[in-house]
Amino acid sequence: MPPTVMNQVMLKDFIMNNPRMKDFTGEPEVCTDVTGRLYDGRLRGVLETLVGPESARRLETFAAIRWLASSTHRFMERWVDKHGLSEGRMQVLMRLRHQGDQPLGVLAEAMHVSPRNITGLVDHLERSGLVTRVPDPEDRRSVRAHLTEQGHALVDRIWREFMQRSLVLLEDLPQEDLEVVRDTCLRLIKRIESRLNQEAAATPTQRSKT
């Protein structure tokens, strides 16, 4: 078995069966190493017992990204909540703002949620006067979500305010560091999507051998 696959199997087994991982919840324990870089002390200790120090440093990246995504979600959700929206509803508004009218099925696929979930989001936005359903010119049996003038004005105002609020968090960070973070995140996204596509295209026989 290749080392990468072996590590994945070990990691899955370790998380499922190790009591320390089952109790690994809450906020990270932020520490500073000798170079001045931050890391999660609790996670590093757990990972080092599994894969050793070198691999642990690499795997810490995913935990940091996950916590960043969670914090960003809360940061965004608390802001849009002031306008009576959820992050999901805001995502629908943003997609309609920048991509025009969208079939509900296309919205569901783009947001990686179920058609039922999208229907609920659009229903709520329609009751608020922010979105309306219009006939789909390409399919008479279908409808598209359409951003109203009220919705257009609201999403633009929220987005401008959110951008200003976000810039405050970034203003004293070196631009070079921000570009490294951006580049690394996008590289990982491309690798993850490529791996997911490969796995989806693999036959059951191929998948069982990997």
N, C-alpha and C positions, 0 to 999 in steps of 0.2 A: 504494500500500500504506500503511495507517495506520501512524503512528510506532511505536505499541506493538508491532504485528506485525513491523515492520521490525527493531526492536531485538531481538525474540526470535530472528528468523532470523539476525541478525548475531551474537548471543551464541552460538547453537548452532554457527555456522560458526567463530567465534573459538576456542571451546573445543576443537573437533575438530581445528583446524589450527594453532593457536598453540603453539609449543614451551613457552612460559612457563606456559601453562595445563596442559599435559600433565605438567609437573614440579611442579605446585602441589599438594603433598601435605604431610602432617604437621600439627603443631599450628600455630595462628595465631601471627603475630608481633604480640603485643599492644603497642600504643603508646597514648600519651595525647595528645589534642589540646589546644589552648590553653584550652578550656573545662573541661578535666578529664575529658572523656568518653573511653572506651576505643574503640579501633578496631584492625583488623588491617592493619598496614602493607603487607604483601606483597600482600594481596588488593586494597587500595585502589589501589596502583600499577598493578596489572594492569587493573582495571576502568576506571580513568581513561583508559588508552590506547584503550579500546574505546568507551566511551559518554560520556566527559567527567566532570568532577568532580561536577556536580549529580546526574546519574543514578547515578554510582558510589556516592554516599552512600546512595541509596535501595536499590540492589541489595545493598549490604553487609548489609542486614537479614536477607536469606535465608541468607547464609553464617553469620551469628551464630546464627540460630535452628537451623541444621543442626548447628553445633558444640555448641550447648547440648543438643540432642536426643541427640547422640552421647555427650556427657559424662554426661547424666542416665541414659542406658542403662547405661553402665559403672558408675555410682554404684549403681543399683538391682541390676544383675546380680551385682556383687561381694557385695552384702549377702545376696541370696537364695541365692547359691551356698553360703554357710555352712550353709544348711539343706538342701543337696542338691537345690536347684531351679535351673532356668534362668528367665530372665525370661518366656519363653513359657509355661512351666508355671505360673508365678505368675499370669500374666494369666488363664489358664483358671480357676485357683482363685478369683481375685477376681471374675470374671464369675459363676461359680456361687454364690459367697457373696452377691452383691448382687442377682442376677437369678433365682436358683433353677435348677432342672434345665433343661438346654439340649440340644436336638438337636445332634448333631455338625456338621451342615451349617450350622446357625445360628451356632455358635461359629466355624467357619471363615470365614464371611462377615463376622462382626463383627470378627474379628482380621485380616482381609485376608490369609489364608493358604489353602493348598490343603487339601481334605478329607484328603489323605494326611498332611499335616503335623499336622492336628488329631488324626487317629487315632493317630499316634505319640506325641503329647503325652499324650493320654488313656490310652494303653496304659501309659506310664511311671508316670503318677500312680496308675493302678489297681494296678500291681504294688507301689507304695509304700503302698497302703492309704488313699490320700487321696481317691480318686474311685472310683466304681463305676458300671457301666452298668445302667440300669433301663429297662423297656419304656416306649415312648412311648404315652401313653393316646390320642393323637390319630392315631397311625399304627402299626398293629401290625407293620409291616415295619421300623420304625425303632426306635432306642434313644436314650435321653438320658443325658447325663453328670450324675451326682449326687454332690454333695459329702458325704463321710462325716463322722462326728463328729470323727474324727482330723484330717481335712482342714480342717474348720471351725475347730477350736482352733488349728491351725498357722497358717492364713492370718491369723487375728485377731492372733495374737502377733507375726508378722512385720510386719504392717501397722502396729501400734502402735509397734514398735521403729523402723521406717523413718520414720514421721512425726516421731518425736523426733529422729532423726538428721538429717532434712531441715531441721527448725526451726533447728538450730544454724547452718546455712548462711545463713539468712534473718534471724537475730535482730537484726543491726545495720544492715540495709538499711531506708531510709525506707519506710513503708507506702504513701505516695503513689507512689513509684517502682515498687513491686511491683504496684500497681493499674494503672499505665500499661502495664507489661509484659504483665500479664494481659489487659487490654482490647485491646491491639494484637495479641497472638497470636490471640485469639479472633476479632477482626475479619478477620485474614488467613485464618484457617481457613474462615470463612464465605465469603469471596471465592473461595478456592481451590475449595471444594466447589461453589459456584455455577457457577464456570467449568467444572469437570469435568462437571457435570450438563448444561450447555449444549452442550459438545462431544460428550457421549455422545448427546444428542438430535438433533444436527445430522445431516443426510443427507450421504452421501459427496460429493454435488455442492456442498453448502454448505461442507463442510469444506475442499474443494480450493480454494475461492475466498477463504478467510480467511488 
